[in-house]
Amino acid sequence: MEYTELEVWKEARILVNVIYQISKLFPKEEMYGLTSQIRRSAVSVPSNIAEGCGRRTSSDTIQFLHIARGSLYELETQLYLAVDQNYLEKDEFKSLLNQILKCKKLINGFIKYYKNN
């Protein structure tokens, strides 16, 4: 199966698209600060899933899935900081946290799958 057919990769792409839409509304002075950092963390998730799927061994794939999961935690923290700065509405924040949780669960399931094979 191609990585582009994986639900985990598709959900991570949805997360990236929402992050880009919401971060467009952040203050311009954050373009090279929190906006850039949030976007990089988000983009890292599907990118590392894809790279992991391109690796030859399960242990390599698992390593990249762990990196993707770590990026989700990094992104989550950055979103908390965005809320602290009033750059993000509570409803948007909750929605993003739900999408992050969905991605975490899918990545965890994918890691378990690779560990058992």
Number of C-alpha atoms within 10 A of each C-alpha: 6 8 16 13 9 14 13 22 21 15 18 27 18 14 23 21 15 16 20 16 10 17 20 11 11 17 11 10 9 13 13 9 10 18 23 14 16 23 17 14 21 27 22 21 29 26 18 21 27 20 15 23 20 14 14 9 11 16 14 15 23 23 16 22 26 19 18 28 24 16 21 25 16 15 25 20 13 18 21 15 14 19 15 10 10 11 18 18 11 11 9 13 18 11 12 19 18 13 17 21 15 16 26 19 14 19 24 16 13 18 20 12 12 14 12 8 6
